[in-house]
């Protein structure tokens, strides 16, 4: 993978084109049809709602990853950040419901803090973000093992877990609407609004050409640091949802960083920055999840997931570079 | 010519084009053994291209290269080196952590039983240095600790170790201090005595007259004339380097009443690239900045805009001392900077025309006024500067250079800047867009803006400026009034006139 930043990517890679959302929507539709053929029940409101609820964490992580990638950087630390957050939450709450809200705040603040550190190391110490966040990934993995002596301690309260596993019942038409889906819709809307704001436009400009942005008065380092903080925040929210849905384990966030990057690339966002939309990134995540569901229905081993993700990254980047060089 | 020994190097009818642009056309040139042959010309006259052809960096499209009595087609710089042509670039190619000897014999170390023979390498290097009179320089010194002049000696020794019979020196004194130039003179004369031919490229006419036997003037890729140095005068040379007619149309200059108070002033400004810069920029005037590439023109604009700020001296804006430490601070203080490198520093290529035009407003004054009102205003500006695009949402990279430049202008105009810095505002732009930008610059000045405009195109500089400063070696070499000639500018830029009192 050509993921190391700072040294500019070869022109073919930096010019990856979004080409609009149409191709992605077409893929999504094809996958839906294939799923429906195999499992007609899947399209029933109830199971569709629950699928969307389950997909909420990876979609949020893709949105977080998008901010970082579109500004020209990478965040590999989100998977282990999710794990760390889940394990920390379990130990801090220790099954005491009254601690739920304080711990939620601690997790959100912790996510932002990790993003801030990633951002400062990348922009101030000029460490390539690929390395910074790889280091952060390893540090978090080790720290969380050390802190819990090798086995998760304590437990999550039911109040905490409801975000990830409960739903609004008996909603007309939709039936059961998971809380996670509501959280997703609210945050996705905020993400779209953010990308339309001055900050969002500057973020993309920084990823496109940091030099021009700087000479036009933009605070490049600050902008990129904020992108990392948003990614950390997204990881914290994802951790709350994942902890609720699947409980406490050292595997809670394993591999999510690659899932998020795959989703972003699939969503037509250029590695190296400067192109692609947050909606594309989130739809990319949804497409990826649907693909895995499909594989599941057709009895393909779950062990193939990393292989499929790797193939998607390579294929998506290759296709978009071809398209951009053939103009 | 008949008394001259047979030529070492003979070029006949050399031509070269890049992307359909002819940069060299039918150039003849020869160098005799022991001769110093200077090549002079303006920026873009084709000197570097010609040197690259001689040293094997480029293959010519037409013409012949004959070296040491044989016609040659060099496959690359290594071929030329092997044939006996060495080139000393402005930027040295040395390994700073290694010794002089290791650098001199890099890639062809003397070997004994398959291993590098250090002792022989040192003694051979010492001999080599002795033949060019550099006995003071120890062969085992680490190159990184040597001064620039000594590193240059190492470069020369490196070429000689490969039995170079022709040396190309490209602006060899550019990096040297004044007293080191004397040392280089001595070295050049010793090389000459050994029968080595030298092609000497320089902007500095003093050196050319001090050192060379013959001078060739290039202009716009063509040979103007080759003459014996003894028959030439600096004035002739400058005239031949320039020799062009002022033909294009430029907007009227500022009338005396248009020029207002001093808006921006610098006293004793200096940094790594600039020394003792004094300047005053008045409201309503266009101050042209001339000079050769690397003379500090762009460094001046960058210092003013806070990209590489002044480290010494005082900058005042409307009489108040100001520190401009970043582009952001400069923008807030009312400055705008249109950069020379449009693609690398001017546009965000994959964003829309509108996003590009809004960039500075968004970055610096996010909540200044309503967003909708701001967008409407920028759209009006884009229309006012006559940007031709399929629409506001078209990616700027698909626009022509001239239209891109207009979008960059609109970006700054949206902030109502009081002081505008233009660095080569019309480079790479077609004629129509060029005069549109000239008109716009003049209109801005007439509306009360203070404009500083850098240009290496002399007709543009002379046509647009109400007065001019010419830079040389990081200093202001002199000031010229409107109506000065191209010769005046070039004379100051290359330093034939000591100090100009305008």
Interface residues (C-beta under 8 A of the other chain):
Chain A: X15 X198 X199 X201 X202 X204 X205 X208 X209 X211 X212 X213 X214 X215 X216 X217 X218 X219 X270 X274 X275
Chain B: X305 X307 X327 X328 X331 X332 X337 X339 X344 X345 X346 X347 X348 X349 X350 X351 X355 X358 X359 X360 X362 X363 X364 X366 X371 X411
